[in-house]
Amino acid sequence: MRIAITRKVSPEIGRCELSYLERAPIDVGLAQRQHLAYERCLADLGCAVTSLPPEPALPDSVFVEDTAIVLDELAVVTRPGAASRRPETASVAAALASWRPLFQLEAPGTLDGGDVLVVGRRIFVGRSLRSDEAGCGQLRNLLAPRGYTVVPVALHGCLHLKSAVTALPGDRLLVNPAWVDGSAFAGLGIIEVDPAEPRAANALRIGGAVVFPAVFERTRRRLESAGIGVVEVDVSELAKAEGAVTCCSLVFEAAFAEAP
Ligand code: CIR
């Protein structure tokens, strides 16, 4: 069984953190409807969706991806780089505790889940405004003995690693080469976003399916030319909060495999 943990949109999302976008008014009702459609999309793709109640005092709390990294053997509860987001982790940790042994990143290190891209036993970590060397080091100390390789990756001009690169079916990656150097991902097939759509590199793979923002038509055509069909969602209001499709869920298999 595949699980998806989500959290309802806070009515205060208009007060979200912003790093690379100008603040624009967010229609909260529309954001909530778009999020509900996103949750339905995950359910239609076979996920058992655990939708956590809203945290009205935490504007960015819909973006659950940043609070944890879920691997087959364990889950890591992060210490988000933005102080306003640190209170988001406790409730996600409680939801994950039934599924995985939990490990907690400690101060002073910081790491956002949006900076962590897992490809098999390789874990790429973006060095962003949110994720520092100490956070990355803690992750390496925890995961290297379990057979993972943690690879730091430089970013240029975007919030998170997964703003710049995400995984597609078949060992391929969707990349914006202006924000991350594709040579970091040796051995993986690279599909580049259309240059007119720099924010299109964030796609959510669910098994063999790909959830993708409807607005990025040019990049969608590139995916389709590569034989990758997408399920479209409209996340325009969440995008104003610098969010996209991966950041609104934690998706993982219920049963975990033993470490090799
Ligand atoms: C933030 O700046 O933390 C939020 N406004 C957006 C977080 C998006 N998270 C993600 O892409 N993983």
Residues whose N, C-alpha, C, O or C-beta is under 5 A from the ligand:
A	BS01	CIR	C16 E17 L18 D60 F63 E65 D66 G114 H160 A241 E242 G243 A244 C247
